[in-house]
Amino acid sequence: MRKSIQRLGIVILFLSAFLTIGYLTPRKWGNYSQADCTISLYISNQGIHTEIIVPVKNESFDWNQYLRLTEIGRDATSDYQYLSFGWGDRAFMLETPTSGSINPVTAFKALFLPTPSTVQVQGYRVWPQNKETKCVKLSGSNYLNIVNFIKNSFQLDAGGNKLKISYGYHNSDSFYEANGSYSILRTCNDWTAEALQKADVNTPLWSTLSSAVMFHLNSGCECI
């Protein structure tokens, strides 16, 4: 019994060391920068969950051409200036409006079983002051790489239409069917990190935790 406990302790110790190294190790080393820094993109940290916040329209892309603004929220407005995109376990996101309402069974399934996913889209008329955000500057081409990554995250029907599940917890958000399965091997923060990698933005080797994504977030261009 004592040997079994010792072996378990060794396994936990090595796993903890491995994950800590992954948390602290960036994918990119040294000095680097975008070819041209023209577009600001923001990552928000919800505590355990990260989201990507983009302007509705800039010189590179107009989101209203892909996702009708009036259909995002119950308020049916086209006045949104920013959109946030978050990907995650469908059951968990639809059933958990706050961290205080987490269902342990749903959380267990989300972590240890491959489960269906969803994309949550939320619109903002003004900049969301209540969110912890961090800015990165991107070139136009790298911004489009993130745009295409987000677009490809939506599940489409045979006619190419996005599949809306329901409105969200506010008057300005909705949930959509998404591509890919959620699990501990690919979490909401891994999705954010994958998007950032498409845009040549630095991310950690182990991106499961939101704090790791925020810690390494760097495009080589300074946001003013």
FIVO-679512 format. One record per residue: residue number from 1; x, y, z of N, C-alpha, C in turn. Coordinates in nm, 4 decimals, padded with zeros to 6 digits, always signed. Each point is the difference from the previous one (the first is absolute). Layout:
! residues N
NUM|X|Y|Z|X|Y|Z|X|Y|Z
...
***
This chain:
! residues 224
1|+00.0833|-00.1205|+00.0000|-00.0833|+00.1205|+00.0000|+00.0872|+00.1261|+00.0000
2|+00.1054|-00.0049|+00.0861|+00.0887|+00.1163|+00.0087|+00.0725|+00.0227|-00.1325
3|+00.0429|-00.1104|-00.0655|+00.0690|+00.0134|-00.1285|-00.0929|+00.0574|-00.1067
4|-00.1252|-00.0409|+00.0039|-00.0969|+00.0510|-00.0975|-00.0202|+00.1502|+00.0175
5|-00.0078|+00.0436|+00.1246|-00.0151|+00.1429|+00.0285|+00.1236|+00.0767|-00.0449
6|+00.1187|-00.0591|+00.0217|+00.1233|+00.0659|-00.0427|+00.0060|+00.0123|-00.1515
7|-00.0393|-00.1055|-00.0699|-00.0007|+00.0039|-00.1468|-00.0972|+00.1067|-00.0504
8|-00.1170|+00.0038|+00.0634|-00.0986|+00.1009|-00.0387|+00.0553|+00.1402|+00.0238
9|+00.0683|+00.0187|+00.1117|+00.0590|+00.1303|+00.0293|+00.1042|+00.0393|-00.1020
10|+00.0812|-00.0970|-00.0449|+00.1023|+00.0268|-00.1012|-00.0654|+00.0391|-00.1330
11|-00.1056|-00.0729|-00.0362|-00.0708|+00.0314|-00.1247|-00.0581|+00.1415|+00.0051
12|-00.0627|+00.0342|+00.1123|-00.0584|+00.1335|+00.0150|+00.1087|+00.1069|-00.0050
13|+00.1143|-00.0276|+00.0626|+00.1108|+00.0951|+00.0004|+00.0527|+00.0242|-00.1408
14|+00.0216|-00.1077|-00.0762|+00.0502|+00.0150|-00.1362|-00.1022|+00.0686|-00.0892
15|-00.1284|-00.0338|+00.0170|-00.1041|+00.0638|-00.0798|-00.0078|+00.1492|+00.0298
16|+00.0088|+00.0353|+00.1275|-00.0037|+00.1408|+00.0393|+00.1185|+00.0759|-00.0582
17|+00.1182|-00.0617|+00.0042|+00.1192|+00.0641|-00.0560|-00.0135|+00.0174|-00.1500
18|-00.0529|-00.1021|-00.0672|-00.0190|+00.0052|-00.1451|-00.0954|+00.1121|-00.0387
19|-00.1120|+00.0106|+00.0716|-00.0985|+00.1027|-00.0310|+00.0525|+00.1399|+00.0331
20|+00.0768|+00.0106|+00.1080|+00.0577|+00.1302|+00.0355|+00.0969|+00.0479|-00.1069
21|+00.0814|-00.0917|-00.0507|+00.0928|+00.0347|-00.1083|-00.0788|+00.0445|-00.1231
22|-00.1069|-00.0735|-00.0326|-00.0833|+00.0373|-00.1147|-00.0674|+00.1344|+00.0178
23|-00.0403|+00.0294|+00.1236|-00.0643|+00.1281|+00.0335|+00.0976|+00.1149|-00.0213
24|+00.1242|-00.0178|+00.0428|+00.0981|+00.1085|-00.0012|+00.0775|+00.0124|-00.1312
25|-00.0065|-00.1016|-00.0845|+00.0804|-00.0010|-00.1220|-00.0780|+00.0570|-00.1185
26|+00.0505|+00.1038|-00.0650|-00.0681|+00.0559|-00.1176|+00.0304|-00.0823|-00.1249
27|-00.0878|+00.0083|-00.0961|+00.0241|-00.0666|-00.1276|+00.1025|+00.0749|-00.0842
28|+00.0122|+00.1302|+00.0219|+00.0935|+00.0821|-00.0772|+00.1009|+00.0623|+00.0954
29|+00.1254|+00.0032|-00.0430|+00.1070|+00.0570|+00.0814|+00.0636|+00.1172|-00.0732
30|+00.0601|+00.0893|+00.0783|+00.0764|+00.1091|-00.0590|-00.0866|+00.1148|-00.0463
31|+00.0608|+00.0928|-00.0693|-00.0690|+00.1181|-00.0515|-00.0648|-00.0308|-00.1343
32|-00.1218|+00.0391|-00.0143|-00.0709|-00.0189|-00.1262|-00.1080|+00.1063|-00.0100
33|-00.0530|+00.0203|-00.1187|-00.1069|+00.0987|-00.0167|-00.0810|-00.0335|-00.1241
34|-00.1195|+00.0558|-00.0066|-00.0837|-00.0132|-00.1181|+00.0604|+00.0833|-00.1130
35|-00.0342|-00.0376|-00.1226|+00.0499|+00.0767|-00.1146|-00.0532|+00.1426|+00.0045
36|-00.1224|+00.0143|+00.0472|-00.0561|+00.1330|+00.0150|-00.1109|-00.0073|+00.1026
37|-00.0010|+00.0943|+00.0937|-00.0911|-00.0054|+00.1152|-00.1110|+00.1024|-00.0185
38|-00.1099|-00.0415|-00.0574|-00.1049|+00.0959|-00.0334|-00.1323|-00.0265|+00.0706
39|-00.0205|-00.1223|+00.0504|-00.1308|-00.0374|+00.0551|+00.0155|-00.0458|+00.1447
40|-00.0835|+00.0543|+00.0870|-00.0007|-00.0397|+00.1407|-00.1022|-00.1105|+00.0217
41|+00.0442|-00.1053|+00.0667|-00.0865|-00.1104|+00.0388|+00.0160|-00.0191|+00.1503
42|-00.1069|-00.0459|+00.0655|+00.0008|-00.0090|+00.1461|-00.0380|-00.1404|+00.0446
43|+00.0654|-00.0444|+00.1053|-00.0352|-00.1258|+00.0652|-00.0530|+00.0343|+00.1385
44|-00.1163|-00.0541|+00.0340|-00.0570|+00.0238|+00.1323|+00.0120|-00.1263|+00.0834
45|+00.0244|+00.0195|+00.1280|+00.0148|-00.1104|+00.0946|-00.1189|+00.0016|+00.0949
46|-00.0791|-00.1078|-00.0042|-00.1174|-00.0111|+00.0856|+00.0299|-00.0752|+00.1291
47|+00.1266|-00.0272|+00.0258|+00.0377|-00.0754|+00.1186|+00.0457|-00.1403|-00.0350
48|-00.0876|-00.0767|-00.0649|+00.0383|-00.1336|-00.0472|-00.0165|-00.0115|-00.1511
49|-00.0435|+00.1076|-00.0638|-00.0414|-00.0053|-00.1401|+00.0476|+00.1265|-00.0714
50|+00.0582|-00.0171|-00.1181|+00.0421|+00.1151|-00.0806|-00.0887|+00.0160|-00.1225
51|-00.0125|+00.1245|-00.0436|-00.0760|+00.0323|-00.1201|+00.0801|+00.0965|-00.0860
52|-00.0333|+00.0024|-00.1279|+00.0648|+00.0899|-00.0944|-00.0957|+00.1136|-00.0319
53|+00.0446|+00.1242|+00.0176|-00.0842|+00.1167|-00.0275|+00.0559|+00.0735|-00.1223
54|-00.0863|+00.0248|-00.0962|+00.0419|+00.0643|-00.1253|-00.0924|+00.1179|-00.0305
55|+00.0488|+00.0975|-00.0753|-00.0896|+00.1058|-00.0469|-00.0978|-00.0568|-00.1025
56|-00.1216|+00.0499|-00.0001|-00.0986|-00.0487|-00.0956|+00.0479|+00.0232|-00.1438
57|+00.0626|+00.1142|-00.0212|+00.0428|+00.0325|-00.1364|+00.1318|+00.0757|+00.0040
58|+00.0904|-00.0380|-00.0867|+00.1228|+00.0760|-00.0220|+00.0382|-00.0120|-00.1469
59|+00.1190|+00.0423|-00.0329|+00.0401|+00.0007|-00.1411|+00.0184|-00.1395|-00.0570
60|+00.0099|-00.1007|+00.0872|+00.0249|-00.1362|-00.0471|-00.1257|-00.0855|-00.0110
61|-00.0989|+00.0229|+00.0910|-00.1154|-00.0893|+00.0010|-00.1190|+00.0657|+00.0675
62|-00.1182|-00.0306|-00.0539|-00.1260|+00.0473|+00.0576|-00.0790|-00.1223|+00.0467
63|-00.0098|-00.0162|+00.1331|-00.0668|-00.1186|+00.0537|-00.1487|-00.0042|-00.0330
64|-00.0592|+00.1152|-00.0261|-00.1425|+00.0012|-00.0328|-00.0281|-00.0696|-00.1332
65|+00.1019|-00.0138|-00.0832|-00.0169|-00.0713|-00.1256|-00.0035|-00.1516|+00.0203
66|+00.0504|-00.0456|+00.1145|+00.0015|-00.1438|+00.0281|-00.1040|-00.0384|+00.1047
67|-00.0221|+00.0884|+00.0964|-00.0886|-00.0292|+00.1129|-00.0882|+00.1222|+00.0222
68|-00.1250|-00.0077|-00.0403|-00.0879|+00.1168|+00.0075|-00.0128|+00.0473|+00.1446
69|+00.0377|+00.1254|+00.0217|+00.0025|+00.0525|+00.1363|-00.1378|-00.0029|+00.0656
70|-00.1043|+00.0246|-00.0781|-00.1353|+00.0069|+00.0558|-00.0503|-00.1367|+00.0487
71|+00.0688|-00.1080|-00.0386|-00.0435|-00.1345|+00.0393|+00.0781|-00.0558|+00.1186
72|+00.0976|+00.0771|+00.0503|+00.0839|-00.0520|+00.1080|-00.0739|+00.0010|+00.1337
73|-00.0640|+00.1112|+00.0329|-00.0637|+00.0117|+00.1311|-00.1490|+00.0230|-00.0071
74|-00.0646|-00.0086|+00.1134|-00.1431|+00.0265|+00.0077|-00.0321|+00.1457|-00.0325
75|+00.0978|+00.0884|+00.0229|-00.0264|+00.1417|-00.0260|-00.0032|+00.0331|-00.1490
76|+00.0415|-00.0953|-00.0855|-00.0111|+00.0133|-00.1462|+00.0553|+00.1323|-00.0510
77|+00.1161|+00.0395|+00.0501|+00.0598|+00.1266|-00.0414|+00.1162|-00.0227|-00.0957
78|+00.0303|+00.1014|-00.0770|+00.1172|-00.0035|-00.0877|+00.1048|+00.1003|+00.0476
79|-00.0143|+00.0468|+00.1258|+00.0875|+00.1049|+00.0530|+00.1266|-00.0532|+00.0670
80|+00.0229|-00.1295|-00.0048|+00.1182|-00.0545|+00.0658|+00.1276|+00.0537|-00.0646
81|+00.0946|+00.0356|+00.0848|+00.1316|+00.0457|-00.0471|+00.1057|-00.1096|+00.0146
82|-00.0242|-00.0951|+00.0917|+00.0941|-00.1099|+00.0236|-00.0773|-00.1305|+00.0132
83|+00.0659|-00.1099|-00.0363|-00.0543|-00.1330|+00.0194|+00.1014|-00.0854|+00.0751
84|-00.0480|-00.0809|+00.0929|+00.0879|-00.0965|+00.0658|-00.0408|-00.1403|-00.0428
85|+00.1007|-00.0855|-00.0165|-00.0206|-00.1388|-00.0394|+00.0666|-00.0909|+00.1021
86|-00.0770|-00.0949|+00.0512|+00.0537|-00.0994|+00.0915|-00.0489|-00.1372|-00.0399
87|+00.0873|-00.0989|+00.0110|-00.0321|-00.1384|-00.0371|+00.0099|-00.0863|+00.1242
88|-00.0873|-00.1000|+00.0102|+00.0090|-00.0864|+00.1169|-00.1001|-00.1131|-00.0020
89|-00.0046|-00.0729|+00.1095|-00.0935|-00.1109|+00.0149|-00.1435|+00.0526|-00.0051
90|-00.0814|-00.0605|-00.0850|-00.1349|+00.0520|-00.0224|-00.0857|-00.0059|+00.1262
91|-00.0053|-00.1155|+00.0648|-00.0842|-00.0135|+00.1194|+00.0478|+00.0932|+00.1105
92|+00.1309|+00.0066|+00.0200|+00.0543|+00.0827|+00.1069|-00.0327|+00.1473|-00.0237
93|+00.0219|+00.0482|-00.1228|-00.0208|+00.1417|-00.0274|-00.1484|+00.0375|+00.0028
94|-00.0859|-00.0897|-00.0467|-00.1428|+00.0301|-00.0009|-00.0621|-00.0064|+00.1394
95|+00.0625|-00.0763|+00.0910|-00.0585|-00.0198|+00.1326|+00.0703|+00.0800|+00.1092
96|+00.1053|+00.0759|-00.0351|+00.0814|+00.0636|+00.1031|+00.0147|+00.1496|-00.0250
97|-00.0977|+00.0788|+00.0432|+00.0103|+00.1451|-00.0203|+00.1095|+00.0652|+00.0824
98|+00.0329|-00.0587|+00.1166|+00.1052|+00.0544|+00.0854|+00.0822|-00.1155|+00.0564
99|+00.1195|+00.0316|+00.0489|+00.0854|-00.1032|+00.0578|-00.0620|-00.0607|+00.1257
100|-00.0926|+00.0716|+00.0636|-00.0641|-00.0505|+00.1198|-00.1105|-00.1003|-00.0277
101|-00.0330|-00.0201|-00.1268|-00.1092|-00.0912|-00.0340|+00.0501|-00.1240|-00.0741
102|+00.1267|-00.0357|+00.0199|+00.0585|-00.1149|-00.0680|-00.0629|-00.1295|+00.0507
103|-00.0439|-00.0830|-00.0941|-00.0521|-00.1328|+00.0316|+00.1170|-00.0981|-00.0041
104|+00.0327|-00.0661|+00.1117|+00.1169|-00.0895|+00.0033|-00.0065|-00.1111|-00.1044
105|-00.1186|-00.0548|-00.0241|-00.0139|-00.1084|-00.0971|+00.0306|+00.0509|-00.1401
106|-00.0556|+00.1167|-00.0346|+00.0257|+00.0586|-00.1305|+00.1479|+00.0341|-00.0168
107|+00.0610|+00.0521|+00.1062|+00.1424|+00.0347|-00.0049|+00.0853|-00.1248|-00.0189
108|-00.0353|-00.1092|+00.0697|+00.0746|-00.1254|-00.0137|-00.0077|-00.0518|-00.1431
109|-00.1194|+00.0003|-00.0577|-00.0158|-00.0473|-00.1373|+00.0796|+00.0869|-00.0970
110|-00.0023|+00.1323|+00.0229|+00.0710|+00.0913|-00.0883|+00.1501|-00.0270|-00.0002
111|+00.0539|-00.0325|+00.1166|+00.1440|-00.0196|+00.0123|+00.0462|-00.1365|-00.0489
112|-00.0741|-00.1032|+00.0326|+00.0514|-00.1351|-00.0191|-00.0682|-00.0792|-00.1111
113|-00.1001|+00.0577|-00.0654|-00.0646|-00.0655|-00.1128|-00.0043|+00.0961|-00.1189
114|+00.0220|-00.0490|-00.1208|-00.0179|+00.0867|-00.1172|-00.1472|+00.0394|-00.0111
115|-00.0271|+00.1282|+00.0030|-00.1381|+00.0476|+00.0011|-00.0216|+00.1035|-00.1102
116|-00.1259|+00.0179|-00.0443|-00.0284|+00.1001|-00.1033|+00.0369|+00.1401|+00.0470
117|+00.0312|+00.0856|-00.0939|+00.0464|+00.1348|+00.0325|-00.0964|+00.1066|-00.0528
118|+00.0225|+00.1213|+00.0462|-00.0796|+00.1136|-00.0448|+00.0890|+00.1222|-00.0134
119|-00.0425|+00.0925|-00.0855|+00.0616|+00.1320|-00.0086|-00.0978|+00.1006|+00.0591
120|+00.0463|+00.0768|+00.0970|-00.0811|+00.1083|+00.0545|+00.0451|+00.1308|-00.0626
121|-00.0953|+00.0749|-00.0518|+00.0275|+00.1302|-00.0603|-00.0736|+00.1055|+00.0803
122|+00.0700|+00.1047|+00.0407|-00.0626|+00.1097|+00.0729|+00.0376|+00.1325|-00.0634
123|-00.0993|+00.0873|-00.0130|+00.0232|+00.1319|-00.0571|+00.0087|+00.1079|+00.1070
124|+00.0800|+00.1025|-00.0277|+00.0168|+00.1122|+00.0925|-00.0144|+00.1312|-00.0765
125|-00.0861|+00.0864|+00.0520|-00.0142|+00.1328|-00.0598|+00.1198|+00.0887|+00.0339
126|+00.0519|-00.0168|+00.1225|+00.1184|+00.0736|+00.0452|+00.0993|-00.1022|+00.0546
127|+00.1219|+00.0439|+00.0214|+00.1024|-00.0911|+00.0477|-00.0389|-00.0573|+00.1368
128|+00.0074|-00.1330|+00.0186|-00.0399|-00.0617|+00.1271|+00.0991|+00.0308|+00.1117
129|-00.0365|+00.0895|+00.0884|+00.0889|+00.0440|+00.1073|+00.0132|-00.1038|+00.1109
130|-00.0941|-00.0931|+00.0084|-00.0023|-00.0951|+00.1113|+00.0809|-00.1265|-00.0267
131|+00.0781|-00.0024|-00.1071|+00.0769|-00.1184|-00.0344|+00.1497|+00.0270|+00.0118
132|+00.0732|-00.1007|+00.0449|+00.1457|+00.0074|-00.0027|+00.0451|-00.0305|-00.1423
133|+00.0587|+00.0965|-00.0652|+00.0390|-00.0183|-00.1396|+00.1467|+00.0360|-00.0200
134|+00.0561|-00.0560|-00.1050|+00.1368|+00.0306|-00.0394|+00.0032|+00.0139|-00.1520
135|+00.0713|+00.1003|-00.0462|+00.0009|+00.0336|-00.1425|+00.1237|-00.0569|-00.0686
136|-00.0166|-00.0410|-00.1254|+00.1132|-00.0308|-00.0875|-00.0243|+00.0684|-00.1339
137|+00.1070|+00.0457|-00.0618|-00.0072|+00.0610|-00.1322|+00.0359|-00.1035|-00.1057
138|-00.0735|+00.0012|-00.1106|+00.0201|-00.0977|-00.1058|+00.0128|+00.0685|-00.1353
139|+00.0610|-00.0697|-00.0924|-00.0041|+00.0437|-00.1392|-00.1369|-00.0353|-00.0574
140|-00.0365|+00.0617|-00.1110|-00.1282|-00.0291|-00.0622|-00.0139|-00.1453|-00.0399
141|+00.1077|-00.0592|-00.0530|-00.0067|-00.1395|-00.0442|-00.0144|-00.0950|+00.1185
142|+00.0694|+00.0291|+00.1097|-00.0129|-00.0866|+00.1173|-00.1359|+00.0153|+00.0673
143|-00.0561|+00.1203|-00.0052|-00.1356|+00.0176|+00.0523|-00.0982|-00.0864|-00.0788
144|+00.0163|-00.0035|-00.1318|-00.0882|-00.0831|-00.0826|+00.0185|-00.1481|+00.0301
145|+00.1202|-00.0388|+00.0415|+00.0210|-00.1396|+00.0404|-00.0867|-00.0347|+00.1214
146|-00.0091|+00.0933|+00.0946|-00.0860|-00.0228|+00.1168|-00.1470|+00.0022|-00.0412
147|-00.0366|+00.0923|-00.0862|-00.1380|+00.0054|-00.0503|-00.0392|-00.1342|-00.0602
148|+00.0859|-00.0542|-00.0853|-00.0313|-00.1270|-00.0653|-00.0052|-00.1142|+00.1004
149|+00.0851|+00.0033|+00.1016|-00.0040|-00.1031|+00.1042|-00.1337|+00.0043|+00.0732
150|-00.0451|+00.1187|+00.0360|-00.1282|+00.0136|+00.0702|-00.1146|-00.0455|-00.0896
151|+00.0009|+00.0422|-00.1247|-00.1057|-00.0399|-00.0931|-00.0066|-00.1515|-00.0151
152|+00.1161|-00.0635|-00.0069|+00.0036|-00.1456|-00.0158|-00.0407|-00.0738|+00.1267
153|-00.0135|+00.0709|+00.1107|-00.0441|-00.0628|+00.1249|-00.1510|-00.0188|+00.0037
154|-00.0735|+00.0719|-00.0859|-00.1456|-00.0133|-00.0052|-00.0378|-00.1242|-00.0802
155|-00.0929|-00.0767|+00.0539|-00.0560|-00.1126|-00.0735|-00.1095|+00.0524|-00.0934
156|+00.0013|-00.0465|-00.1239|-00.0957|+00.0463|-00.0999|-00.0898|-00.1142|-00.0458
157|-00.1210|+00.0359|-00.0422|-00.0882|-00.1016|-00.0563|+00.0326|-00.0201|-00.1476
158|-00.0784|-00.0842|-00.0668|+00.0273|-00.0321|-00.1407|-00.0068|+00.1229|-00.0890
159|-00.0751|+00.1011|+00.0432|-00.0122|+00.1225|-00.0793|+00.1041|+00.1046|+00.0348
160|+00.0917|-00.0340|+00.0905|+00.1048|+00.0942|+00.0381|-00.0432|+00.0999|+00.1051
161|-00.1117|-00.0280|+00.0686|-00.0506|+00.0910|+00.1026|+00.0501|-00.0393|+00.1393
162|+00.0300|+00.0989|+00.0814|+00.0407|-00.0260|+00.1386|-00.1201|-00.0511|+00.0800
163|+00.0259|-00.0902|+00.0941|-00.1059|-00.0647|+00.0764|-00.0084|+00.0634|+00.1380
164|-00.0990|+00.0847|+00.0184|-00.0173|+00.0669|+00.1282|-00.0703|-00.0932|+00.0980
165|+00.0578|-00.0132|+00.1195|-00.0599|-00.0855|+00.1026|-00.1046|+00.0774|+00.0791
166|+00.0404|+00.1159|+00.0521|-00.0905|+00.0803|+00.0814|+00.0637|+00.1353|+00.0254
167|-00.0824|+00.0921|+00.0515|+00.0557|+00.1240|+00.0516|+00.0783|-00.0307|+00.1275
168|+00.0889|+00.0928|+00.0378|+00.0829|-00.0207|+00.1171|-00.0617|+00.0549|+00.1266
169|+00.0850|+00.0377|+00.0955|-00.0449|+00.0448|+00.1314|-00.0303|+00.1494|+00.0031
170|+00.0391|+00.0700|-00.1060|-00.0216|+00.1435|-00.0075|-00.0887|+00.0302|-00.1207
171|-00.0270|+00.1270|-00.0214|-00.0782|+00.0386|-00.1173|+00.0851|+00.0128|-00.1250
172|+00.1307|-00.0256|+00.0141|+00.0907|+00.0286|-00.1112|+00.0875|-00.1186|-00.0384
173|-00.0422|-00.1234|+00.0335|+00.0837|-00.1142|-00.0349|-00.0835|-00.1205|-00.0398
174|+00.0660|-00.0928|-00.0698|-00.0635|-00.1245|-00.0434|+00.1025|-00.1119|-00.0031
175|-00.0514|-00.1234|+00.0032|+00.0829|-00.1192|-00.0136|-00.0262|-00.0645|-00.1355
176|+00.1084|-00.0486|-00.0622|-00.0082|-00.0646|-00.1304|+00.0686|-00.1363|+00.0061
177|-00.0500|-00.0937|-00.0813|+00.0668|-00.1292|-00.0104|+00.1412|+00.0219|-00.0539
178|+00.0953|-00.0757|+00.0545|+00.1399|+00.0194|-00.0375|+00.0621|-00.1299|-00.0485
179|+00.1093|+00.0137|-00.0713|+00.0786|-00.1148|-00.0434|+00.0974|-00.0401|+00.1108
180|+00.0295|-00.1274|+00.0061|+00.0988|-00.0490|+00.0951|-00.0613|-00.0425|+00.1316
181|+00.0668|-00.0916|+00.0676|-00.0443|-00.0487|+00.1304|+00.0822|+00.0643|+00.1108
182|-00.0662|+00.0255|+00.1114|+00.0662|+00.0568|+00.1170|+00.0449|-00.1124|+00.0921
183|+00.1180|+00.0142|+00.0572|+00.0486|-00.0919|+00.1028|+00.1170|+00.0659|+00.0699
184|+00.0568|-00.0673|+00.0971|+00.1153|+00.0548|+00.0705|+00.1196|+00.0143|-00.0929
185|-00.0016|-00.0735|-00.1120|+00.1083|+00.0090|-00.0976|-00.0179|+00.1168|-00.0967
186|-00.1196|+00.0539|-00.0064|-00.0255|+00.1191|-00.0836|-00.1107|+00.0814|+00.0660
187|+00.0420|+00.0980|+00.0762|-00.0927|+00.0817|+00.0769|-00.0271|+00.1325|-00.0705
188|-00.0821|+00.0819|+00.0648|-00.0318|+00.1317|-00.0537|+00.1263|+00.0849|-00.0163
189|+00.0933|-00.0139|+00.0938|+00.1227|+00.0790|-00.0069|+00.0967|-00.0534|-00.1055
190|-00.0034|-00.1312|-00.0231|+00.0780|-00.0560|-00.1107|-00.0525|+00.0538|-00.1328
191|-00.1319|+00.0131|-00.0115|-00.0603|+00.0568|-00.1213|+00.0498|+00.1431|-00.0224
192|+00.0000|+00.0802|+00.1052|+00.0505|+00.1369|-00.0107|+00.1459|+00.0000|-00.0422
193|+00.0798|-00.0875|+00.0612|+00.1427|-00.0070|-00.0339|+00.0202|-00.0423|-00.1448
194|-00.0803|-00.0932|-00.0486|+00.0108|-00.0425|-00.1395|-00.0279|+00.1167|-00.0939
195|-00.1007|+00.0793|+00.0330|-00.0321|+00.1174|-00.0818|+00.1170|+00.0978|-00.0021
196|+00.0591|+00.0234|+00.1161|+00.1121|+00.0942|+00.0098|+00.1225|-00.0501|-00.0753
197|+00.0229|-00.1303|+00.0025|+00.1127|-00.0566|-00.0740|-00.0143|+00.0240|-00.1498
198|-00.1239|-00.0020|-00.0491|-00.0239|+00.0281|-00.1424|+00.0428|+00.1422|-00.0362
199|+00.0020|+00.0883|+00.1004|+00.0344|+00.1406|-00.0237|+00.1409|+00.0335|+00.0460
200|+00.0815|-00.1030|+00.0242|+00.1395|+00.0203|+00.0395|+00.0117|+00.0727|+00.1339
201|-00.0912|-00.0299|+00.0914|+00.0025|+00.0569|+00.1349|+00.0524|-00.1065|+00.0955
202|+00.0829|+00.0402|+00.0930|+00.0610|-00.0953|+00.0910|-00.1027|-00.0605|+00.0960
203|+00.0136|-00.1289|+00.0248|-00.0871|-00.0737|+00.0923|+00.0854|-00.1000|+00.0775
204|-00.0512|-00.0550|+00.1105|+00.0773|-00.0990|+00.0762|-00.0066|-00.1382|-00.0634
205|+00.0969|-00.0835|+00.0345|-00.0037|-00.1392|-00.0457|-00.1229|-00.0705|+00.0556
206|-00.0368|+00.0321|+00.1245|-00.1200|-00.0574|+00.0623|-00.0984|+00.1131|+00.0251
207|-00.1058|+00.0017|-00.0782|-00.0906|+00.1158|-00.0009|-00.1367|-00.0305|+00.0592
208|-00.0100|-00.1035|+00.0830|-00.1296|-00.0374|+00.0571|-00.0536|+00.1057|+00.0956
209|+00.0896|+00.0691|+00.0708|-00.0421|+00.1006|+00.0965|-00.0041|+00.1385|-00.0639
210|-00.1026|+00.0759|+00.0339|-00.0146|+00.1348|-00.0559|+00.1170|+00.0901|+00.0389
211|+00.0498|-00.0155|+00.1219|+00.1102|+00.0840|+00.0467|+00.1266|-00.0227|-00.0823
212|+00.0208|-00.1228|-00.0480|+00.1170|-00.0285|-00.0831|-00.0101|+00.0733|-00.1336
213|-00.1183|-00.0004|-00.0588|-00.0204|+00.0717|-00.1270|+00.0255|+00.1489|+00.0190
214|-00.0534|+00.0571|+00.1069|+00.0168|+00.1431|+00.0248|+00.1455|+00.0348|+00.0310
215|+00.0698|-00.0878|+00.0697|+00.1383|+00.0251|+00.0409|+00.0927|+00.0100|-00.1206
216|-00.0202|-00.0863|-00.1001|+00.0911|-00.0046|-00.1149|-00.0462|+00.0856|-00.1174
217|-00.1161|+00.0606|+00.0096|-00.0594|+00.0712|-00.1131|+00.0922|+00.1122|-00.0494
218|+00.0504|-00.0151|-00.1212|+00.0936|+00.0975|-00.0552|+00.0103|-00.0206|-00.1506
219|-00.0178|+00.1069|-00.0750|+00.0108|-00.0079|-00.1455|+00.1290|+00.0643|-00.0502
220|+00.0777|+00.0593|+00.0911|+00.1190|+00.0728|-00.0418|-00.0276|+00.1440|-00.0341
221|-00.1269|+00.0411|+00.0069|-00.0414|+00.1373|-00.0267|-00.0652|+00.0577|+00.1245
222|+00.0308|+00.1207|+00.0312|-00.0526|+00.0614|+00.1227|-00.1329|+00.0675|-00.0265
223|-00.0980|-00.0278|+00.0853|-00.1282|+00.0709|-00.0065|+00.0134|+00.1329|+00.0746
224|-00.0481|+00.1047|-00.0622|+00.0043|+00.1329|+00.0645|-00.1351|+00.0264|+00.0644
***
